[in-house]
Amino acid sequence: MQTPTSPAASTATATASGCALQRDWAFDPTPSPPAWVQRRCATAWLLRSRPMPASRVLKPVLAAPRWLAYFVYLPDGQLLPQHHFTLRRLREHGLPLLVIAASPSPDQVPPELHTAADALAWKALPGYDFSAYRLIWSLLAEHSPGADVLLLNDSVLGPFSDLTPFIDRARWSLTGFTASAEYGNHVQSYAMVLRDVRPSLLKALTPLFRFGRCLQSFDDVVLAQEVQLSRVMARTISVGSLWWSPGNATLEQPFALLDQGYPFLKRALIDKHRAKQDERLVRARLKKAGHPHTG
């Protein structure tokens, strides 16, 4: 997730550029969000939420101690080169892979995913990534209780290195790759490790899916789900992150992250947020990693 548009700029945003990255950061809840954020969250659930998107299991989850999970958004039912790169890299880990594919219908889930995934589920397009995460956590809690899972969505390019050490070194029950102080300290949700996934976890997550519904506005999802995830989870489990920055380090300090072993680049750096960095340098890093987004 990226930063939503807001009527009040975060003070952290203004000071984040060039700020040193903090390693192995334990979640430190900041005071309640500003009143406008609280109002935005309340009205999001009351006025703009939708029923959870339809879903269907296409290949079942079987019990395993560790899982990788990947959410792909395919509005036209077609995989992009970045997806093929990520799938190939994830398969190299030797861990079972659960893929959640959002497409217009189950029939439009690409056949390549049936081959690449050990477990596969379709979901309808609405709901953003948290509706996919809920499906991931539900399937694992029911069919592989106690498993650890590293999940990521297709807003990141990579991984450019083995993810197994990141699972090994995850110090907290919920460990993000990066965390931010924008709109309050929180783990960023594009990739994270969650340990010991069980049915009790789903009950703890209830505040993120009020009324059993989902959110469809990007800004609503950031403020009412991503920013709230750490606070909600910290009520029952430990929460932290491998890196922390006051702003959004994935956009403001991507090369510093890479130099410290971070395994991804955000796709937005060559898309909607390309102005954040010299795009030539971003593409040079992608080319060095053998990634197809190098043109």
N, C-alpha and C positions, 0 to 999 in steps of 0.2 A: 504494500500500500504506500501511497505517497501522501503528501500533506493536502488537506482539503482547502478549498477556498473559504475564507472566513471574514467576518466583519471586523475582527480584531487581530492584529498580527501578534504572534508569539514573540516575547522578548528574546527567547532562546534562538529563534531564527536569525535575528539580527546579529548575534554574536557568534554563530556557529562556524562560519567560514574560517578555516585554518585552525580551528580549535583542536587541541590534542585529543586523541581517542583514549577512552578509559577501557582497560581490559578487565574481563571477568567481573562484571558489575552485578551486584545483588540488588534486586528490585527495592527501591526506596519510594514508597508512595508519597506523592506530593499532595498539597491541600486540594480540596474539592475543585473541580473544573470551574471556569468562569460561568457566571449566570447564563450567558448566551449559549454556552455549550450545553448546559443542563436543559435549557429550554429546547434547544435543537434536538437533543436526544429524546426528550419526552414527546415532542410533536412528531418525530420520526416514527416512533412506535405506534402512536395513537392515530396518526393521519396518513402516513405514507407506507406502512408495512404491508406486506402481501403474504398470502399463504405460502408455506414452504413449497419449493418447486418439486414437481414429480420426479421420482427416481426409480431406477430398476437395476438390480444386480445382474450382470452379464457373465461374470466368472466369480465364483464364491471365494470368500476369505477363509483360509485354513489356519489353524493354530501355528504360531511361530513366535520365538522370543523377540525378534526385531523385525521391523518393517520400514521400508521406504514408501512414501506416498506422494503422488504427483497429481496436481489438479491442472487440467488443460481446458482452456475456453476456446471452443471451435464453433463460432456462429454460422459458418458455412460447411461444417463437417470435414474440414481439410486440415491436416497437419502441416505446419510450416517447418522449414529447415531447422529453426531453433528447437522445435519439439523433438525432431529426430536426433539432434545432437544430445539433448538432455536425456532422452530415453536410452540412447546407446551408453552414455556415461553411467547412468543409474544401473543399467543391467550389469556393468562391469564390477559392481560391488559385491555380487554374489548373495545379496539379501533379497527376500521376496519383495516384489513391487506391486503396490496397489495404485491403480490409476482411476481417477474420477474424471470423466469426460462430460463437459457441458456442450450439448449440440441440440439442434431443433427437435430431433427424435432419436430413439435408440437405434433405428436403422441407419442413422447418419454418423454413428461412431465408426471411425476409420478401421478397416480390418487390421491394419498394422498394430493397433492397440490390443486387439485380441491376442496377437502373437507376442507382443512385448511384455504384457502385464501378466503377473501371476494371479492377480485378482483385479476385476474391472467392474465399474459401476457407471451407469449413465445418470445424469441429472438434466432437467430442463434448464434453459438459459438464465432465467432470473435468479437473483440471490447473491451474486458476487461470490467471493471465495469462502466466506464464512458458512454459506449453505453447503459447500463442498466439504469444508472441514468438519462440519457436524456429521455429515455422512461418513467420512473417514473414521471419526472417533466412535460413532455408533456401530459401524461394522466391526471394528477391532474389539470394542468392548464386548460385543455379543459373541464373536466367533474366535477371537484370540485374546481373551482377557489376560491382563498382566503384561502385555507386550509393550515394548518401547517403539516409538515411531518418529522418524525424521520426515517431516512433510515440507513441501515447497509448492509454490504455484508458478505459472509461466510468465510472471512479471520479471523473473530473473533469467539471465543467460548463464549457462554453465550446467553443472559444476565443472570447475577447471582443475580440481584435485579430488582426492579420495575423501568422501564424507564420513567414512567409518571413524576416524580419529575424533571428529566433532561429536559423534554420538558417545564415544568413550569418555571424552573430557567434559561432557555436559554436567555441570555441578548441581543443577537444580532440577526439580521435577518438570518444570517448564523452562526450557532454555532457548532464548532467541539467539539469532546470529547478531543482530544489532538492536539497540534500543535508543529511544529518543526522549527528550523532555518537552517536545512540542505538545501543547495541550495537556501537559502532565506527563510524568515519567511513565513509559510503557514500552513493552517489547513490540517490535515491529513484526507483523504477522506473515510476511511473504515466505519465511522459512523458519522452522523452529523444531526443537526436539521435545517430545512429551513422553515421560516415563510412566510405566505401570498403568496403562489405559484400562479402566474397568467401568462397569455400569455406574458406580458411585460418582465417577468423574462427570458423567452426563448430567447428573442432578446438580452438581456444582456449577455447570455451565448454563443453567437455566436462564439467568439474567441476560445472557447474550442472545437469547432467542425468545424474547417475551411473547407471550400468547401463542407460542409454537409457530411464530411467523418469521419472515426474513425481511431484509431491507434491500432496496433496489437502487437508491441514490448512492453514488460513490462517496459523497461527503458524509451522508448518514452512516454508512458502513464504517468509515474511518473513526468518526467521533463516538458512535454508539456501540461499536463492537471492537475495533482494533484497540482504541485507546482504553477501553474498559476491560479488555481481556486480562491484563496483568493484575489489576485491582481485584477482579472477580476471582481469579485463580488463587491469588495470594491468601484468600480466606481459608483455604484448605490445604494448599501445597506450597512448596518453595518456588520462587520465580527469580530469574536472572537472565543475563545476556552475556555473550562472548565479547561484545563491544558496546560501548555507550558513547553518545555524543549529545550535546544540547540540541542540535538541529538534526537534519537528516543526512547522516554520514554517507549513505549509499549514493546520494546525489552530489553532496558537497565535498566528500573526501574519498572518492572511489579508488584512487590510485594508492592512497595511504593504506586503505583497507587491504587491497590486493598485495601490497608489499609486506603486510603483516600476516598473510596466509589466508585471507578471506577468499572463499571459493566461487564467488559470483560477481556479475555486473548486472545492474538493473537495465532492463530493456529500454526504459524511458530515456536513458542517456543517448540513445540514437533515435528517439521518437519524440514524445511530447515535451521532454525536458532536455533536449539536445543543447540548448543554450547554457545549461549549467556547467558544461565542461567543453574543452576543445574536442570536437567530435573526431578529429583526425587521431588524437591520442587514444580515445576510446577504441576506435576501430583498429588501431595498431595493437592494442592489448588483445583484442579479440582475434586478430590474425595470428599473433604469437601463440595463442591458445588453440589454434586450429578451428576456431568457430566460424560457421558460414556467414555470419553477419559482418563481413569485412569489405563489402563493395563500396 
